[in-house]
Amino acid sequence: MKRPLTTLATVLLCTACAPTATTGGGPERQLVPMSPAVVSVAPSLSAGGRSQAPGGTVPPTSGIAWDDESKTEAVAVATRAMADYARPGTDAALWANDFARWLTPQATADYSTVDPANISVTRVTGPASLAVDEFNGYGVTVTVPTDIGPYALQLLRISKDSTWKVNRLTPPAS
């Protein structure tokens, strides 16, 4: 019994390792050389069958153009959010509720475990400034000066008419 099993294993092993440069073709079992596969890929299309970036160019804005009202609102939201954040002596539940109104859902989750007693900033010390990407009206970085240095706040919105929300606060470099 061991001999037929050993022979069968050897045959299977040898056929599995044999090169497959040609394959049997047709009923006459003639060898037909294999050619490399030619792959044709259709261009990526968006809805409606149109190219995603016609001519390979990026549109002038990503859906929302900047205006003075958007800039003013972003500065106001960042300043108020920073003022609500910079209250280390506040009751934790009150602090969390006041601060959460300025946050994206992700930021609300991220900052939910912060203990305000561990926050070292206590006040905003001057006017905020914007770093606007004129090609992206959905997000902006606002720098807010504080008593321990400038905080950078990333703000996002989902449409021109939606409220700016803080997505991230980056403390001053130490």
N, C-alpha and C positions, 0 to 999 in steps of 0.2 A: 504493500500500500504506500510505503514511503517513496518508492521509486517513481510511480506515475505522478504523484503529487509534486515531487521535486522537478520532474521533466516539465510538467505543466507550468510551474512557477517560472522556470527558466525561459520557456517559450514566451510567456506573457511579458516577462521583463525585457527580453530582447526586442520584441515587436513594439513595446512601448517606447523604447529608446531609439528606434530606427528613424533615420531622417525621412521627412515627408516632402521632398522637393518635387515629386511628381505624384500623380494619382491615376488610378485606373479610370479610363473613360469608356463610355459607350458599351454596347453589348459585346463587342469584340475584345474587350479588355486591353485596348491599346493604351500605352502610356501617353498621357497628355501633360506637357510641361505646365507648371503653375506660374502665373504672373503675379506681380505684387498687386494687392488690392488698390483700386482707385476709389478714393472717397471724395464725394462731392457734397459740400455743405452749403445749404442755402443761407443767405444773409439773415441775421437776426432782425425780426420785424416787430414793431409794436402793434397795438390794437389798430385795426383798420388796414393792416398790410403795408403801412408806411415805415420807412426807415426811422430808427430811434433818434439819430442825429443827422438830419439831411445835410449832405455836403461835408460831414465830419466836423461841424461847428457846434459849439455850445450856444444855446439861446442867450440873449443879452441878460436876462434875469431868470431866476428859478421860480417863476410864477408870481412873485410879489415884488413890486418896485418900492423902493424906499421913498418916504416923504417926511416932511418935518414933523408931522403929527406922530408918526411911528417912532421917530427918534426921541421925541419928547416923552412919549409914553414909556419907552424902554428905560430911559434915565429915571423916571419917576418910580417905576416898579422896582428897579434895582436899588434905589436909595431907600425906599420904604422897607423892602425885604431885608436889607442890611441893617436898618434901624431895629427891626423886629428880632433879627438874629443876635445883635450885639446887646443882649440883656442878661448877663450872667447871674444876676441876683433874683431873677423871676422864677416863680413856681414852675416846675417842669411841665405840668399839664397845660397851664396858661401859655407858656412859651411855645410849646409844640403846636397848639391851636392857632395862635397868632401867626407863627412863622409858616405853617402849612398852607395858608391861603395864597401864598406867593409861589408855591412850588408845583412842578410837574408831578404827575403820579409817581414816576420813578424817583424823583428827588424826595418826595414825601416818605417813601419807603427807606431811602438811603439815610435820611436825617432823623428817622423816627427813634433811633436809639441814642441820640445825642443828649447828654446831660448838660443843661445850660450852665451849671456850676463850673464846668470845665472849659468854658469859652473865655478866651483871654481878651477879646475885643469888647470895648464898652460903649463906643459911640462913633458915628460918622462925623468926619471933621471938615468936609468940604464938598464941592459939587462933583458929581460923577462925570466920567467921560466915556464916549463910545468908541469902539473899534468896529466900524461898519464894513462889511463885505458887500459892496454895491451889487454883486451878482447873486446874493442870497438874502432874500427878504424874510426868511423863516427863522434866522438866528442872528444873535449879536453878542459880543462880549462887552460888558460894561465894567469899568474900573471905578471902584468906590473907595475914596480915601478914608482911613479910620485912624484911631489913636495908636494902633500898632503897625500901620502901614497899609498900602493899597490892596484891597481884595478884588479879585477878578470874578465877576459873576457871568455865567453863560445863561442867556435867556433864549427861549424858544417860543414860537407860536405856530399854530396850524393853519391859519388863514389871515388875510389882511385885517379882518374885523374881529379876530379873536384876541383875548387878553395875553399879554406877555407873561410867561411863567419862568421862574428860575429853575434851571436844570442842575447847576453845579456852582458851588462857591469854592474858589481857590484862595487860600490865605496867602499873605505876603511871604516871599522867600525869606528864610531866616539866615 
